[in-house]
Amino acid sequence: MTLVGKIFTVLIFVMSICFMTASVMVFATHKNWKQYATNTDTSLGKIGLEKQLADLKILEQNLKDELERYKRKLEEERVARRAVVGSLHARLAKAETELAAKQNEYATLITSNTVISQEVKVAQDRLAEIEKMIAATRQTLRDTEADLDDKFAKVVQLTDDLNQATGLKARLDERNTQLAMQVTRMKHVMTSVGVDEYTPVAHIAPRVKGKVLDVKTDLIEVSLGSDDGMKPGHLVQVYRGNQYLGQATVRTTGPDRAVAQIDKKMLRGPIRKDDNVTTQFK
């Protein structure tokens, strides 16, 4: 066998192996295309293409029906939208008309407000002037009231002074009458005893009463002094109840007491502390 024959023999052998491998693979992947197309039983494998196609057609019809429903709904919504838009346009036109009217009214109010503001300013200025006038009038009134109060107080004071002066005058007139009567009586008494206004009376003690404060031998201290009109040389009479004890002559005096010497010739009993003394018996 030549070399070429050997080569062809090897090639034939290799090709045989390749064809055998392809045959095995084809057999392994072999399908029942009829069953693949018409199968409706899932236990035998995948659903067939005819069944899938029928399901797809049903799904397509359902989708078309749903699409029609959506189209009708969309059309209804468009109609409703057009109606709403028309209504909104009408309301917008009405609102614009009302806005224009309100703007005109606002402009009128602005003009009126300007006039009113001017009138208010004039009124405020006038009010300020009136308030100033009222304040000035009130101040004048307060000043007048204060002046009237002062004058009234002066009138009251003068009235009180007049009443007091009238009362004092009445009392003085009454006292003057009493003094005139006393002077008349005193003149009568002085004439009857033979004395006049020039007769010395310094030796006559005033009519006062007191107590014996202390006794020392022939001296006694009594509760009558210069404030009571006592002077050295005045006589004091000493007694206890209805018993006359004697008399003493004042030797020295103080403001509220005096020292007197007992006249032993006139002594009628022992003189003790707290005995009564007087300058004159009634």
Sequence and secondary structure as in RCSB ss.txt:
>XXXX:A:sequence
MTLVGKIFTVLIFVMSICFMTASVMVFATHKNWKQYATNTDTSLGKIGLEKQLADLKILEQNLKDELERYKRKLE
EERVARRAVVGSLHARLAKAETELAAKQNEYATLITSNTVISQEVKVAQDRLAEIEKMIAATRQTLRDTEADLDD
KFAKVVQLTDDLNQATGLKARLDERNTQLAMQVTRMKHVMTSVGVDEYTPVAHIAPRVKGKVLDVKTDLIEVSLG
SDDGMKPGHLVQVYRGNQYLGQATVRTTGPDRAVAQIDKKMLRGPIRKDDNVTTQFK
>XXXX:A:secstr
  HHHHHHHHHHHHHHHHHHHHHHHHHHT   HHHHHH   GGGSS  HHHHHHHHHHHHHHHHHHHHHHHHHHH
HHHHHHHHHHHHHHHHHHHHHHHHHHHHHHHHHHHHHHHHHHHHHHHHHHHHHHHHHHHHHHHHHHHHHHHHHHH
HHHHHHHHHHHHHHHHHHHHHHHHHHHHHHHHHHHHHHHHHHHT  TTS  TTS    EEEEEEEETTEEEES  
GGGT  TT EEEEEETTEEEEEEEEEEE SS EEEEE GGG  S   TT EEES   
